[in-house]
Each structure stands twice: as structure tokens, then as C-alpha cells.
Amino acid sequence: MIEHRPWAALGGHDLDWLSARLHVAIGGMGRPEHGGIGALRAWNDDTFAPGSGFGLHRHQDVEILTYVRQGAITHEDSLGNRDTVRAGDVQAMSAGSGIRHAEFNFEDRPTMLYQIWLAPRSPGGTPGWRTRRFPREARDGLLTVLASGDANDSEALPINADARLLGGMLRAGATIEHRLRPHWQAYLVSTTGRARVNDVQLDARDGAAVRDETVLTIAAQDDTEIVLVELAPARPS
């Protein structure tokens, strides 16, 4: 089953400095019917105006993936870290037992990014973060694992979650097949163009919640960037 979540139908808010659309409802924001999937707790499509951002704020027991689509965002945290994450980069932050961080767009144009929150595999632990560049040209025509809780994904950013983040570039007319692990779920977004996923049509920035599917056939009608999170089934309690 693939549940289409059109970008135009997503909940969100528009401020003078931030436009946010929520693929997953969280904290009373977003559309209630757009619930989480597996470890996926949030997927925000954010646009920061130049010279804007969030001041220091606290997180605990969450894995936060930042996928920059356009521009750059500068990260600072209570551990003394500071780094600028640019388009094509991915940052993975483990909040662990607690961390305070800030995010600012110091660029002279809007910054567009996805921020994806995942429930950790285990609570607590030492907070930390890593950033890695994944050139888009190296992902042409395929999905590359960018962050993963699977130690076998040695080239990906490690995360403390039963999930994997993948990204790829598809040219108009290209089709790829992606096989999901047995019983895994997924959430997928076509970022800049139209694509068909199995029998579901996605416009630019639309999302698709995937359950009980074995293979995803992704056919791009325009040049587009595909971002996909795979989510393991819940562990027995």
C-alpha cells in the first residue's frame, strides 16, 4: 500500500522567516492523519529566509537527519561544535541524553532542507553529530545509502536507529527498481520533479508512505531528486 501525501495538502505554517510543511504530524502540528511510520517521528520540508534561523534549543533521545537541498545551514551546539552544512551534504545528529543546538541561514538566498527525526534504537547515550558530503553527480541513476543504523552500510553516516536514509538523482525518463527488506516500511519524497512510484503519481515535493510493498518501481517524468527513508518493523517489547 502506498499512501499519497501531496505537498499542497500537508499541514504547516508560514512565518516571515520560515516556511514549513510537515509530512508527519508532530507536537500538535501538521495533519493528524499524517502519522509516523516505524521509527519516523518527523519529516519537515523547511525553507529558511536569508539571515534567519533557530536559536539554541534542546533535544533528547532523537536522531535528527538534516538533508540540505539548496543553500546552506550553519549548525552550532552546546558541545562547542560549529559547521556549515551545504546542498549535497547530510548531517546526522544524535541528541542522546541531551544537547542544545542552533541552526541559522547566513547565506544571501533561501535555504531549503529536509529535517527528519527518528526514534533512537536505545535511549540516552553520548550526544554527537557528523556531516558528510554526498555529491549529487555520484548518485545519478541510483539510490545511495546516506545514513544508516546498519553497520554493514560502512560508507553511510552511522545513526542509532533502525532505519536507513537513501538519496538519488533521476533524469527524466529514467526508471529504477528498489527492493525493500522483508516487512520494512518506507517514506519517499520526489523533491523537484514528478515521478511515479508503482501506481501512485507524485508531483514535486509530494510524499508517499509505503507499507506492505516488496519492490518500488520509481519512474521519473522530470529530472528529480529522490529521498527515501527505510524503516524496520517494530522490535518485540
C-alpha positions in Angstrom: 0.0 0.0 0.0 1.3 3.5 -0.9 -0.4 6.4 0.8 0.0 9.6 -1.2 0.7 12.8 0.8 0.5 15.7 -1.6 2.7 18.7 -0.7 -0.2 21.1 -1.2 -2.2 19.1 1.4 0.4 19.0 4.1 0.0 20.8 7.4 2.5 23.5 8.3 3.0 27.2 8.9 4.4 30.3 7.2 6.3 32.9 9.1 8.1 35.9 7.8 11.4 33.9 8.0 10.3 30.2 7.9 8.0 28.2 5.6 7.5 24.7 6.9 5.4 21.8 5.6 5.1 18.7 7.7 5.0 15.3 6.0 4.5 13.8 9.5 2.4 15.4 12.2 4.2 16.1 15.4 3.6 18.1 18.6 0.1 19.1 17.6 1.3 20.5 14.2 0.6 19.0 10.8 -2.4 17.0 9.7 -3.4 14.4 12.3 -4.0 11.7 9.7 -0.3 12.0 8.6 1.0 9.8 11.4 4.5 8.5 11.9 5.8 5.2 10.4 8.1 2.9 12.3 10.9 5.0 13.8 9.9 8.0 11.7 8.7 10.8 14.0 9.0 13.9 11.8 9.8 14.9 8.2 9.8 18.7 7.8 10.2 20.5 4.4 11.6 23.8 5.6 12.6 27.0 3.8 14.7 29.5 5.8 14.8 33.1 4.7 18.3 34.6 4.4 19.7 35.7 7.8 17.2 33.7 9.8 17.2 30.6 12.0 16.5 28.9 15.3 18.4 29.9 18.4 19.7 27.3 20.9 17.1 24.8 21.8 17.2 21.4 23.4 16.7 17.8 22.1 16.9 14.5 23.8 16.5 10.9 22.7 16.1 11.6 19.0 18.2 11.1 15.8 18.0 14.1 13.6 19.0 13.9 9.9 19.4 17.2 8.0 19.3 16.9 4.2 20.1 20.3 2.6 18.5 20.7 -0.8 19.5 24.3 -1.6 21.8 26.9 0.1 23.4 26.1 3.5 22.6 25.9 7.2 25.1 26.6 10.0 24.9 24.3 13.0 26.2 25.3 16.5 25.7 23.2 19.6 26.3 23.1 23.3 29.3 20.8 22.8 31.2 23.7 21.1 30.7 22.4 17.6 30.1 24.6 14.6 29.8 23.6 11.0 28.1 24.7 7.8 26.0 22.0 6.0 25.7 22.8 2.3 23.5 21.4 -0.5 24.6 17.9 -1.2 25.6 17.4 2.4 23.9 15.3 5.1 24.2 15.8 8.8 23.3 13.2 11.4 22.9 14.3 15.0 22.3 12.0 17.9 20.7 14.0 20.7 21.4 11.2 23.2 21.0 12.2 26.8 20.6 15.8 25.8 22.1 18.5 23.5 21.3 22.1 22.7 21.8 23.3 19.2 21.1 26.3 16.9 20.5 26.4 13.1 21.0 29.6 11.0 20.9 30.5 7.4 23.8 33.0 7.0 23.5 32.9 3.2 22.1 35.6 0.9 19.4 33.3 -0.5 16.8 31.0 1.0 18.0 27.6 2.3 15.8 24.6 1.6 16.2 21.4 3.6 14.5 18.4 5.0 14.8 17.7 8.7 14.0 14.1 9.5 13.5 12.8 13.1 13.9 9.2 14.0 13.2 7.4 17.3 16.5 6.0 18.7 17.2 2.3 18.9 18.1 2.9 22.6 17.6 6.0 24.8 20.4 8.0 26.4 24.0 7.8 25.4 26.6 10.5 24.5 25.3 13.2 22.1 27.2 13.9 18.9 27.0 14.7 15.2 28.7 14.1 11.9 28.4 15.6 8.5 29.4 14.1 5.2 29.3 15.2 1.6 27.5 13.0 -0.9 28.0 14.6 -4.4 24.8 14.5 -6.4 26.6 13.6 -9.5 27.8 10.4 -7.8 24.1 9.4 -7.2 22.9 9.8 -10.8 20.5 7.0 -11.6 20.8 5.1 -8.3 19.8 5.3 -4.7 22.8 5.7 -2.3 22.7 5.0 1.4 23.5 8.2 3.2 22.8 7.4 6.8 22.1 4.1 8.4 21.7 2.1 11.6 23.1 -1.0 9.8 26.8 -1.4 10.4 27.1 -3.1 7.0 26.5 0.3 5.4 30.1 1.3 6.1 30.1 4.3 3.7 27.0 5.9 5.3 26.7 8.2 8.3 26.0 5.9 11.4 22.8 6.5 13.3 21.3 5.0 16.5 18.0 4.0 14.8 16.5 1.0 13.0 16.4 3.0 9.7 18.3 4.0 6.6 18.3 7.2 4.6 18.8 7.0 0.9 19.1 9.6 -1.9 19.4 9.6 -5.6 19.1 11.7 -8.8 16.9 10.5 -11.6 16.8 12.0 -15.1 13.5 12.5 -16.9 12.5 9.2 -18.4 14.7 7.1 -16.1 13.3 4.2 -14.1 14.8 2.3 -11.2 13.6 -0.5 -9.0 14.3 -0.6 -5.3 13.7 -3.7 -3.2 12.7 -3.2 0.4 13.8 -5.6 3.1 11.0 -8.0 4.2 8.4 -6.3 6.4 10.2 -2.9 6.2 8.2 0.3 5.6 9.4 3.5 3.9 8.7 7.2 3.3 9.7 8.7 0.0 9.7 12.3 -1.4 10.2 13.4 -5.0 11.9 16.7 -4.4 12.0 18.8 -7.6 10.0 16.9 -10.3 7.2 14.4 -11.0 7.7 10.7 -10.5 5.5 7.6 -10.5 6.0 5.2 -7.6 4.4 1.9 -8.6 0.9 3.1 -9.5 1.0 6.3 -7.5 1.7 9.7 -9.2 3.8 12.2 -7.2 4.3 15.8 -8.1 7.3 17.8 -6.9 7.7 17.7 -3.1 4.9 15.1 -2.6 5.4 12.3 -0.2 4.5 8.6 -0.2 4.1 6.4 2.9 4.9 2.8 1.9 3.6 -0.2 3.7 3.4 -3.9 2.7 5.3 -3.4 -0.6 8.3 -5.5 -1.7 9.6 -3.5 -4.7 9.3 0.1 -5.5 9.4 1.0 -9.2 10.3 4.7 -9.5 9.8 6.3 -12.9 10.9 10.0 -13.2 8.9 12.2 -15.6 11.2 15.2 -14.9 14.7 15.4 -13.5 14.2 14.9 -9.8 15.9 14.0 -6.6 14.5 11.1 -4.6 14.9 11.0 -0.9 13.8 7.8 0.9 13.8 6.6 4.5 13.5 2.8 5.1 12.1 1.8 8.5 12.5 -1.5 10.2 9.5 -3.3 11.8 8.9 -2.6 15.4 11.0 -4.8 17.7 9.2 -7.1 20.1 8.7 -5.5 23.5 
